[in-house]
Amino acid sequence: MKIEIPKFSIIVPVYNVEKYLRKCIESLLRQGIDNVEILLVNDGSTDSSSEICQEYVDKYSNIKLLHQDNQGVCAARNNGIVHATGEWIVLVDADDYLLDNGLKAAFEAVCSPDSFDVIQYGSSYDFWPKRKLSSELVFKGSGHEYILKYGFVSFCWLCFYRREFLRTNDIRFHNHYIVGEDQLFVANVFLHNPRIAAVSTDLYRYVVHDDSATTKRDISHTRRCVDDYLFSYHDICMLAEELTVDNKVRTSVYKALNGKKMFGYSRMLSAQYDYHMFCEVSKRARQYRFYPIMPVGHGLKGKVMSILMNLTIKYFVFYKLACWVFNGIISKSVLPRLRMNLKDGK
């Protein structure tokens, strides 16, 4: 049975991405969907990104360009959501791209899309081999049922969202976060208990480069990342308490968050705090329930790792030792090999 595909709004925040932007936009034009608008939100770019956007606006009637002063990716996404007119909203970062016909394949995998508010799909690193798009429905149920079974996804671009659901529940991005905003947004969506379908369609390609928000190693940026991550973690815990009375759902949220703590922890080590700053961050980690970190899994390795990580958050002497190991050995030798193994598919 052929499914009629409603209007889609694809929102792309744009900031100094001239090297990647054309590839992104070109991929959005090859999604096999006729009724689609592409909203490019220029967040005060200082390179040629704005001119590249205008080229496509002049060429395609379904591409619109919105300008704003530099306010960050969250404000840009919110701006796009406000101006979107489609029934479904898709969020794509300007340095990433979608596989050809991916949105169409994902949408058609859901037999009755009108019965859902969120459709979740898959993603891979762009350097991994591109496989034929699959279209299998792997989950359908409520947001709380999804959380109980899987937790929740970490990135906002792993779903498309019914615009009316976001509007009715007043769900937007937190304008002041530079990291952690994705999982806060997705947790907010899932905790509002939408009707969710998940499909196997692996359509999103994530591009890793030195300027990515998650790979920058500048100390001041890293310290800001730690602050935002702790704040967003706390916000999610508060949402869980506000939006559900089911203790099993709350526990599943906390468990899912615990599994995502490694990112925040590694940024703490990269931040290389002095004693005074460490005391402040350690205090916030406990206040916002980042500490203690619970073991991931049931093995001895997970238990030992959690003990060591908690010691470094609680005691400055252990923190300095961990910083030396992480920044002097792991970051310079281990992580580069892991990235090479990822690229080689190992």
DRENVOTI-161754 format. One line per field, with one value per residue (C-alpha): residue number from 1; residue in three letters; x, y, z. Coordinates in pm, 1 decimal, always signed. Layout:
# residues N
pos = (NUM/...)
code = (ALA/...)
c1 = (X/...)
c2 = (Y/...)
c3 = (Z/...)
END
This chain:
# residues 346
pos = (1/2/3/4/5/6/7/8/9/10/11/12/13/14/15/16/17/18/19/20/21/22/23/24/25/26/27/28/29/30/31/32/33/34/35/36/37/38/39/40/41/42/43/44/45/46/47/48/49/50/51/52/53/54/55/56/57/58/59/60/61/62/63/64/65/66/67/68/69/70/71/72/73/74/75/76/77/78/79/80/81/82/83/84/85/86/87/88/89/90/91/92/93/94/95/96/97/98/99/100/101/102/103/104/105/106/107/108/109/110/111/112/113/114/115/116/117/118/119/120/121/122/123/124/125/126/127/128/129/130/131/132/133/134/135/136/137/138/139/140/141/142/143/144/145/146/147/148/149/150/151/152/153/154/155/156/157/158/159/160/161/162/163/164/165/166/167/168/169/170/171/172/173/174/175/176/177/178/179/180/181/182/183/184/185/186/187/188/189/190/191/192/193/194/195/196/197/198/199/200/201/202/203/204/205/206/207/208/209/210/211/212/213/214/215/216/217/218/219/220/221/222/223/224/225/226/227/228/229/230/231/232/233/234/235/236/237/238/239/240/241/242/243/244/245/246/247/248/249/250/251/252/253/254/255/256/257/258/259/260/261/262/263/264/265/266/267/268/269/270/271/272/273/274/275/276/277/278/279/280/281/282/283/284/285/286/287/288/289/290/291/292/293/294/295/296/297/298/299/300/301/302/303/304/305/306/307/308/309/310/311/312/313/314/315/316/317/318/319/320/321/322/323/324/325/326/327/328/329/330/331/332/333/334/335/336/337/338/339/340/341/342/343/344/345/346)
code = (MET/LYS/ILE/GLU/ILE/PRO/LYS/PHE/SER/ILE/ILE/VAL/PRO/VAL/TYR/ASN/VAL/GLU/LYS/TYR/LEU/ARG/LYS/CYS/ILE/GLU/SER/LEU/LEU/ARG/GLN/GLY/ILE/ASP/ASN/VAL/GLU/ILE/LEU/LEU/VAL/ASN/ASP/GLY/SER/THR/ASP/SER/SER/SER/GLU/ILE/CYS/GLN/GLU/TYR/VAL/ASP/LYS/TYR/SER/ASN/ILE/LYS/LEU/LEU/HIS/GLN/ASP/ASN/GLN/GLY/VAL/CYS/ALA/ALA/ARG/ASN/ASN/GLY/ILE/VAL/HIS/ALA/THR/GLY/GLU/TRP/ILE/VAL/LEU/VAL/ASP/ALA/ASP/ASP/TYR/LEU/LEU/ASP/ASN/GLY/LEU/LYS/ALA/ALA/PHE/GLU/ALA/VAL/CYS/SER/PRO/ASP/SER/PHE/ASP/VAL/ILE/GLN/TYR/GLY/SER/SER/TYR/ASP/PHE/TRP/PRO/LYS/ARG/LYS/LEU/SER/SER/GLU/LEU/VAL/PHE/LYS/GLY/SER/GLY/HIS/GLU/TYR/ILE/LEU/LYS/TYR/GLY/PHE/VAL/SER/PHE/CYS/TRP/LEU/CYS/PHE/TYR/ARG/ARG/GLU/PHE/LEU/ARG/THR/ASN/ASP/ILE/ARG/PHE/HIS/ASN/HIS/TYR/ILE/VAL/GLY/GLU/ASP/GLN/LEU/PHE/VAL/ALA/ASN/VAL/PHE/LEU/HIS/ASN/PRO/ARG/ILE/ALA/ALA/VAL/SER/THR/ASP/LEU/TYR/ARG/TYR/VAL/VAL/HIS/ASP/ASP/SER/ALA/THR/THR/LYS/ARG/ASP/ILE/SER/HIS/THR/ARG/ARG/CYS/VAL/ASP/ASP/TYR/LEU/PHE/SER/TYR/HIS/ASP/ILE/CYS/MET/LEU/ALA/GLU/GLU/LEU/THR/VAL/ASP/ASN/LYS/VAL/ARG/THR/SER/VAL/TYR/LYS/ALA/LEU/ASN/GLY/LYS/LYS/MET/PHE/GLY/TYR/SER/ARG/MET/LEU/SER/ALA/GLN/TYR/ASP/TYR/HIS/MET/PHE/CYS/GLU/VAL/SER/LYS/ARG/ALA/ARG/GLN/TYR/ARG/PHE/TYR/PRO/ILE/MET/PRO/VAL/GLY/HIS/GLY/LEU/LYS/GLY/LYS/VAL/MET/SER/ILE/LEU/MET/ASN/LEU/THR/ILE/LYS/TYR/PHE/VAL/PHE/TYR/LYS/LEU/ALA/CYS/TRP/VAL/PHE/ASN/GLY/ILE/ILE/SER/LYS/SER/VAL/LEU/PRO/ARG/LEU/ARG/MET/ASN/LEU/LYS/ASP/GLY/LYS)
c1 = (+0.0/+140.8/+157.3/+89.1/+382.4/+283.5/+490.6/+830.0/+1029.4/+1404.8/+1581.0/+1955.0/+2142.9/+2431.9/+2747.1/+3081.7/+3040.6/+3139.7/+3343.3/+3046.3/+2733.0/+2686.8/+2709.9/+2449.9/+2200.1/+2244.5/+2164.7/+1844.7/+1729.2/+1755.5/+1516.7/+1243.8/+986.8/+805.1/+641.7/+940.2/+1076.2/+1439.1/+1498.0/+1858.7/+1913.9/+2228.5/+2357.9/+2578.5/+2833.8/+3154.6/+3269.5/+3091.9/+2813.8/+2549.1/+2639.1/+2623.0/+2277.4/+2161.6/+2278.1/+2039.2/+1757.2/+1785.2/+1778.1/+1510.1/+1173.9/+1138.6/+1458.7/+1431.5/+1706.8/+1662.8/+1921.0/+1997.5/+2282.5/+2516.9/+2320.7/+2420.8/+2279.1/+1987.5/+1853.4/+1896.2/+1696.7/+1425.6/+1409.2/+1360.2/+1088.1/+898.4/+904.5/+837.9/+510.8/+548.3/+359.2/+688.7/+1013.8/+1358.4/+1676.3/+2003.3/+2341.4/+2501.5/+2823.0/+2634.5/+2419.8/+2145.0/+2164.5/+1961.0/+1587.7/+1649.7/+1357.7/+1117.8/+1237.1/+1208.7/+861.6/+727.8/+859.0/+585.0/+256.6/+36.4/+248.9/-58.8/-65.7/+271.2/+426.5/+793.1/+969.6/+1321.8/+1579.2/+1947.2/+2280.6/+2644.5/+2977.8/+3024.7/+3345.4/+3165.4/+3053.5/+2716.3/+2472.1/+2141.8/+1866.4/+1647.1/+1288.1/+1190.9/+966.8/+1150.9/+942.5/+607.5/+462.5/+466.4/+761.8/+764.9/+759.5/+1055.7/+1246.4/+1178.8/+1314.5/+1596.0/+1645.9/+1648.9/+1865.8/+2136.5/+2094.2/+1800.0/+1876.7/+1791.9/+1416.9/+1161.9/+892.9/+531.4/+528.5/+192.8/+326.2/+620.3/+389.2/+122.8/+380.8/+590.5/+906.4/+1205.1/+1583.1/+1751.9/+1908.8/+2217.4/+2369.2/+2647.0/+2655.4/+2401.8/+2120.9/+2046.9/+1983.0/+1788.2/+1559.8/+1508.5/+1451.6/+1192.0/+1016.3/+1017.1/+911.6/+605.6/+504.7/+456.1/+347.2/+680.1/+779.0/+1140.8/+1268.0/+1590.3/+1657.5/+2021.2/+1993.4/+2188.8/+2562.8/+2757.9/+3077.7/+3363.7/+3607.3/+3824.0/+3569.6/+3281.3/+3134.0/+3204.6/+3570.2/+3707.8/+3990.4/+4024.6/+4036.9/+3781.8/+3542.1/+3592.1/+3512.7/+3197.6/+3104.5/+3140.4/+2914.6/+2649.6/+2663.3/+2609.2/+2324.3/+2150.9/+2191.9/+2022.8/+1746.5/+1670.0/+1648.4/+1405.7/+1196.1/+1175.0/+1039.0/+798.3/+657.6/+617.8/+502.2/+619.1/+930.5/+1032.6/+1039.7/+1237.3/+1486.1/+1526.3/+1596.4/+1864.4/+2014.3/+2023.7/+2189.9/+2446.9/+2548.2/+2611.5/+2832.8/+3161.0/+3138.3/+3104.3/+3371.2/+3626.5/+3560.2/+3627.5/+3970.4/+4037.8/+3941.1/+4248.6/+4103.0/+4312.5/+4218.5/+3967.3/+3785.8/+3790.8/+3616.4/+3341.7/+3287.5/+3300.9/+3035.5/+2811.3/+2859.8/+2717.0/+2447.9/+2326.5/+2347.1/+2624.5/+2812.2/+2825.3/+2876.3/+2725.7/+2883.9/+2781.4/+2702.1/+2756.9/+3122.7/+3423.0/+3572.1/+3266.5/+3272.2/+3642.9/+3602.3/+3315.1/+3516.3/+3814.0/+3597.1/+3418.7/+3750.9/+3866.0/+3546.6/+3567.0/+3940.6/+4172.2/+4483.0/+4311.2/+4176.0/+4526.1/+4660.3/+4371.6/+4429.2/+4794.1/+4702.1/+4415.4/+4578.5/+4933.6/+4873.0/+4513.5/+4441.0/+4775.6/+4813.3/+4502.3/+4224.1/+4395.4/+4428.3/+4063.4/+3960.0/+4166.4/+4004.3/+3661.2/+3745.9/+3868.9/+3546.8/+3722.1)
c2 = (+0.0/+335.1/+590.9/+955.4/+1154.1/+1485.7/+1803.4/+1788.9/+2081.8/+2016.6/+2261.1/+2320.8/+2554.1/+2711.2/+2859.8/+2873.7/+2542.3/+2644.0/+2322.1/+2093.8/+2292.2/+2209.5/+1835.0/+1865.2/+2066.9/+1848.7/+1540.5/+1702.9/+1759.4/+1384.5/+1250.9/+1134.2/+1364.4/+1615.8/+1827.6/+1944.8/+2279.3/+2328.6/+2602.6/+2719.8/+2925.7/+3135.9/+3192.6/+3494.0/+3308.8/+3496.9/+3274.8/+3218.0/+3002.4/+3273.2/+3320.6/+2945.4/+2936.0/+3221.0/+3034.4/+2751.0/+2986.8/+3151.7/+2813.2/+2623.6/+2764.6/+2523.4/+2644.2/+2939.3/+3133.7/+3280.5/+3516.3/+3578.3/+3722.3/+3458.4/+3295.8/+2930.9/+2611.9/+2588.1/+2933.6/+2854.6/+2532.7/+2711.1/+2979.3/+2710.7/+2537.7/+2866.7/+2924.5/+2562.8/+2489.9/+2115.1/+1844.8/+1676.4/+1840.1/+1699.0/+1839.0/+1811.1/+1962.2/+2151.4/+1947.4/+1616.6/+1470.2/+1217.4/+916.6/+941.1/+870.7/+808.1/+1011.0/+852.0/+501.3/+571.4/+722.3/+444.5/+181.8/+293.6/+143.5/+404.9/+718.9/+920.5/+710.7/+843.7/+1167.6/+1066.5/+839.0/+735.1/+611.0/+516.2/+687.5/+600.2/+775.4/+903.0/+700.8/+370.2/+167.6/+270.4/-19.4/-56.1/+125.0/-113.6/-32.7/-248.5/-133.5/-235.5/-64.0/+100.1/+222.0/+515.2/+730.0/+581.7/+227.3/+318.6/+456.4/+137.6/-75.3/+135.0/+454.3/+743.3/+848.9/+1111.1/+1318.9/+1524.0/+1440.6/+1072.8/+1138.9/+1337.1/+1500.5/+1589.9/+1970.6/+1984.5/+1761.4/+1997.2/+2299.4/+2153.5/+2056.1/+2372.4/+2169.7/+2376.3/+2372.6/+2539.6/+2844.7/+2869.6/+2521.0/+2434.9/+2063.6/+1841.7/+2024.1/+1722.2/+1472.0/+1731.5/+1799.7/+1428.7/+1340.0/+1617.4/+1477.8/+1116.0/+1204.7/+1381.6/+1028.5/+1061.4/+778.3/+648.1/+429.2/+321.7/+197.0/+29.9/+283.4/+393.2/+724.6/+991.1/+1033.9/+1203.5/+1377.5/+1395.9/+1685.0/+1902.2/+2186.1/+1969.4/+2080.9/+1734.7/+1718.4/+2065.2/+2051.9/+2422.5/+2448.8/+2730.4/+2556.5/+2227.4/+2386.2/+2538.9/+2192.3/+2045.8/+2314.1/+2268.5/+1892.3/+1900.7/+2150.4/+1949.3/+1628.5/+1796.8/+1932.2/+1581.9/+1445.3/+1723.9/+1653.9/+1287.0/+1381.2/+1635.9/+1440.2/+1087.2/+931.5/+585.5/+500.5/+239.2/+504.6/+742.2/+467.2/+389.9/+758.2/+767.5/+443.6/+579.8/+899.6/+701.7/+526.6/+866.1/+1004.7/+908.0/+1209.0/+1451.8/+1271.4/+1281.9/+1654.3/+1703.9/+1548.9/+1756.8/+2074.0/+2040.2/+2236.5/+2389.4/+2307.4/+2590.8/+2518.6/+2144.8/+2197.0/+2397.8/+2140.1/+1850.1/+2022.2/+2073.1/+1711.1/+1596.1/+1862.5/+1769.4/+1392.9/+1333.7/+1183.3/+898.5/+720.4/+373.0/+69.3/+12.4/-356.8/-626.3/-717.8/-651.3/-408.5/-182.1/-181.0/-96.5/+181.4/+340.1/+333.6/+502.2/+762.9/+849.4/+890.4/+1140.8/+1343.7/+1346.3/+1390.8/+1640.2/+1419.6/+1140.3/+1395.1/+1529.7/+1176.9/+1089.2/+1412.3/+1319.5/+971.3/+1091.7/+1398.9/+1265.0/+907.5/+829.5/+1145.1/+1134.4/+761.3/+556.0/+776.7/+833.4/+454.2/+407.4/+666.3/+486.6/+157.2/+320.5/+444.4/+98.2/-53.5/-250.9)
c3 = (+0.0/-105.2/+177.0/+104.8/+239.7/+405.1/+404.2/+573.1/+714.2/+726.2/+959.6/+915.1/+1154.6/+962.4/+1113.5/+930.4/+748.9/+396.9/+350.1/+419.6/+339.7/-28.2/+35.6/+310.2/+104.9/-203.3/+5.7/+135.1/-222.5/-290.8/-25.8/-264.3/-102.3/-321.9/-52.3/+151.6/+266.0/+364.9/+621.7/+634.9/+951.3/+918.7/+1271.3/+1193.7/+979.3/+898.3/+610.3/+277.5/+427.1/+384.5/+16.6/-43.5/+117.0/-103.4/-414.3/-331.3/-233.6/-575.2/-746.1/-549.4/-445.7/-152.2/+16.9/+256.0/+430.2/+777.1/+924.7/+1291.9/+1494.7/+1629.6/+1914.7/+1886.9/+1740.1/+1983.8/+1899.5/+1528.3/+1559.3/+1757.4/+1489.5/+1228.0/+1429.2/+1465.7/+1089.0/+986.1/+806.2/+750.4/+936.4/+1024.6/+1139.4/+1061.2/+1219.6/+1027.7/+1118.2/+828.9/+835.7/+814.6/+537.8/+461.1/+231.6/-88.0/-37.5/+332.8/+469.0/+223.5/+315.7/+689.3/+661.0/+438.7/+681.4/+920.5/+799.6/+965.6/+1025.0/+1125.1/+1442.0/+1563.9/+1689.1/+1660.0/+1412.2/+1505.9/+1255.0/+1246.0/+1180.4/+1114.4/+1080.2/+727.2/+681.1/+741.1/+437.6/+297.3/+301.5/+124.3/+314.5/+512.4/+600.6/+895.9/+1181.5/+1499.1/+1769.5/+1819.7/+2145.7/+2386.0/+2481.8/+2830.9/+2689.9/+2470.3/+2770.9/+2969.0/+2684.0/+2535.8/+2739.1/+2493.3/+2201.2/+2251.0/+1936.4/+1814.7/+1451.3/+1505.1/+1483.2/+1294.8/+1500.4/+1441.1/+1455.2/+1632.3/+1911.9/+1972.8/+1963.6/+2193.7/+2457.1/+2409.7/+2347.4/+2236.6/+2268.8/+2565.0/+2399.8/+2620.2/+2594.2/+2346.9/+2436.1/+2607.5/+2427.0/+2207.5/+2483.7/+2685.3/+2387.3/+2309.4/+2675.4/+2695.1/+2387.9/+2508.0/+2863.7/+2721.2/+2619.5/+2242.2/+2017.8/+1883.7/+1591.4/+1540.8/+1205.3/+1097.8/+820.9/+863.7/+678.1/+872.9/+822.3/+1101.8/+991.0/+1243.2/+1207.1/+1429.7/+1448.2/+1573.2/+1905.7/+2047.4/+1932.9/+2012.3/+2267.0/+2354.9/+2735.5/+2772.8/+2534.1/+2718.2/+3055.3/+2909.8/+2780.2/+3129.9/+3279.0/+3009.0/+3037.9/+3415.2/+3382.4/+3108.2/+3309.1/+3603.7/+3377.8/+3249.7/+3604.5/+3693.4/+3382.1/+3477.3/+3818.1/+3671.8/+3377.6/+3513.1/+3837.4/+3727.7/+3928.6/+3670.6/+3398.6/+3620.4/+3703.3/+3332.5/+3264.1/+3535.7/+3404.1/+3048.1/+3170.5/+3366.7/+3045.6/+2884.4/+3162.9/+2996.9/+2764.8/+3055.2/+3254.3/+2971.3/+2931.0/+3302.2/+3253.3/+2941.4/+3132.2/+3361.1/+3653.9/+3929.6/+4289.1/+4332.3/+4004.8/+4074.0/+4407.5/+4237.0/+3961.9/+4207.7/+4418.2/+4112.8/+4004.9/+4337.4/+4346.3/+3996.9/+4057.1/+3806.7/+4101.6/+4185.3/+3854.4/+3869.3/+3699.9/+3338.8/+3305.1/+3564.8/+3511.2/+3731.4/+3476.9/+3495.6/+3875.1/+3892.3/+3632.7/+3824.2/+4150.2/+3982.6/+3809.2/+4133.1/+4313.9/+4049.7/+4086.6/+4466.3/+4537.4/+4368.5/+4398.2/+4203.7/+3955.1/+3877.1/+3831.8/+3598.5/+3401.2/+3351.2/+3225.7/+3005.6/+2849.6/+2836.5/+2723.3/+2625.7/+2422.0/+2241.4/+2180.1/+2255.0/+2112.5/+1773.7/+1732.8/+1828.1/+1567.0/+1303.9/+1399.7/+1368.3/+1022.2/+928.3/+1061.3/+1336.1)
END
